[in-house]
């Protein structure tokens, strides 16, 4: 668990060999990591439930271009989408 120096700790972990980093902490954590260009991949699960509305994944000012790199459809209708995150300021 990291409370202080998150950006430095994540950058340090990314330089080490090993498995992928999977942070858990909700939208605020994701948004802060995205702002620091520390997100390489996003996996989104689409569940077959109609809600009629919802909350945007990110505020408009923080949106990034994503490139679909994989997908999987599960027997009950859930779809898992994997995207590569284009760094901020990079042309797509």
PyMOL commands that set and color helices and strands:
alter all, ss='L'
color gray80, all
select helices_A, chain A and resi 6-15+27-35+60-62
alter helices_A, ss='H'
color red, helices_A
select strands_A, chain A and resi 41-46+66-73+79-85
alter strands_A, ss='S'
color yellow, strands_A
deselect
rebuild
show_as cartoon
